Protein backbone atom coordinates (compact mmCIF):
# COMPACT_ATOMS: atom_id res chain seq x y z
CA UNK A 1 0.00 0.00 0.00
CA UNK A 2 1.70 3.20 -1.17
CA UNK A 3 0.34 6.68 -0.57
CA UNK A 4 2.08 9.60 -2.25
CA UNK A 5 -0.46 12.23 -1.26
CA UNK A 6 -0.49 14.38 1.87
CA UNK A 7 -4.22 13.76 2.20
CA UNK A 8 -3.72 9.99 2.27
CA UNK A 9 -1.09 10.35 5.01
CA UNK A 10 -3.41 12.57 7.05
CA UNK A 11 -6.15 9.94 6.80
CA UNK A 12 -3.71 7.27 8.02
CA UNK A 13 -2.73 9.41 11.01
CA UNK A 14 -6.39 10.16 11.73
CA UNK A 15 -7.32 6.47 11.95
CA UNK A 16 -4.18 5.78 14.00
CA UNK A 17 -5.14 8.42 16.57
CA UNK A 18 -8.74 7.12 16.62
CA UNK A 19 -7.55 3.64 17.60
CA UNK A 20 -4.98 5.07 20.04
CA UNK A 21 -7.54 7.17 21.92
CA UNK A 22 -9.95 4.20 22.01
CA UNK A 23 -7.34 2.06 23.78
CA UNK A 24 -6.72 4.77 26.40
CA UNK A 25 -10.38 5.70 26.85
C-alpha positions, 0 to 999 in steps of 0.5 A: 500500500503506497500513498504519495499524497499528503491527504492519504497520510493525514487519513492514516494518522487520523485512523491511527489516533482514533484507535490510540484514543480508544485504547486509552479511553 
